[in-house]
Structures are given as C-alpha cells and as structure tokens.
Amino acid sequence: MTPAGAQPEFCTGCGRETGGHDHAACRRAATLDPPRYCPRCGRRMVVKVTPSQWTAECSRHGPPAPAPASP
C-alpha cells in the first residue's frame, strides 16, 4: 500500500506493488533476466531477447528507465 498521493512502484519481476511483499526471488532473477513488468504501472511489457541484448517496452510508458549504477 502506498501513501495517499504517492505513485505506487511495481516489481519488474512479478508485477505486484513493491510495498508489503517479499521480492527477494524477483531481485535474484533480475540479475539474469530482463524486466517483465512496468515499474510505473505493473503492466506486462513487450520484451525482445537476442543473444547479445534485450529490449523491453510498456505500451503506456515506453521503455523503463535505466537502473542506477551499483556502488
């Protein structure tokens, strides 16, 4: 559940809201797999995987923002 007026964030692995659920398995899978769900709306994205890269795009929001670099 998100606070009133705040935009919910969604897990890119399962599509559920990030608050209130354990997403440890989703985070582990994200190290190898492309995102499958839009982080802004939770809708399933169109994902194309090739041997050298992947692309993902939400029908409403376009491609997801790049993940921040790890320290």
C-alpha positions as CSV (number, residue, x, y, z in Angstrom):
1,M,0.0,0.0,0.0
2,T,1.4,3.4,-0.9
3,P,0.7,6.7,0.9
4,A,-2.1,8.9,-0.4
5,G,-0.9,11.0,-3.4
6,A,2.2,8.9,-4.0
7,Q,2.7,6.9,-7.1
8,P,3.0,3.1,-6.4
9,E,6.1,1.3,-7.6
10,F,5.8,-2.1,-9.0
11,C,8.2,-5.1,-9.1
12,T,9.6,-5.7,-12.6
13,G,9.7,-9.4,-11.9
14,C,6.2,-10.2,-10.8
15,G,4.2,-7.0,-11.4
16,R,3.0,-6.6,-7.7
17,E,3.4,-3.4,-5.7
18,T,6.8,-3.3,-4.1
19,G,5.4,-2.4,-0.6
20,G,4.2,-5.2,1.5
21,H,5.6,-8.1,-0.5
22,D,8.8,-10.0,-0.3
23,H,10.6,-9.7,-3.6
24,A,13.9,-11.4,-2.8
25,A,13.3,-14.0,-5.5
26,C,12.4,-11.3,-8.0
27,R,15.6,-9.4,-7.3
28,R,17.7,-12.6,-7.7
29,A,16.1,-13.3,-11.0
30,A,16.6,-9.7,-12.2
31,T,20.4,-10.2,-12.2
32,L,20.0,-12.6,-15.2
33,D,16.6,-11.8,-16.8
34,P,15.2,-8.6,-18.4
35,P,12.3,-6.8,-16.6
36,R,8.9,-8.3,-17.5
37,Y,6.6,-5.8,-15.8
38,C,6.5,-2.0,-16.0
39,P,7.8,-0.4,-12.8
40,R,5.4,2.5,-13.2
41,C,2.1,0.7,-13.7
42,G,2.7,-3.1,-13.2
43,R,1.5,-4.0,-16.7
44,R,3.3,-6.8,-18.7
45,M,5.8,-5.3,-21.1
46,V,6.8,-6.4,-24.6
47,V,10.2,-8.0,-24.2
48,K,12.6,-9.0,-27.0
49,V,15.6,-11.0,-26.2
50,T,18.5,-11.6,-28.6
51,P,21.8,-13.3,-27.9
52,S,23.6,-10.0,-27.3
53,Q,20.9,-7.8,-25.7
54,W,17.3,-7.3,-24.6
55,T,14.7,-4.6,-25.1
56,A,11.5,-4.0,-23.0
57,E,8.7,-1.5,-23.5
58,C,5.5,-0.8,-21.8
59,S,2.5,0.0,-24.0
60,R,1.7,3.1,-21.9
61,H,5.1,4.3,-20.6
62,G,7.6,3.2,-23.2
63,P,11.0,1.6,-22.2
64,P,11.8,1.5,-18.4
65,A,14.4,4.0,-17.0
66,P,17.9,2.5,-16.7
67,A,18.7,1.1,-13.3
68,P,21.0,3.2,-11.2
69,A,24.6,2.0,-11.1
70,S,25.6,-0.1,-8.1
71,P,28.3,1.5,-5.8
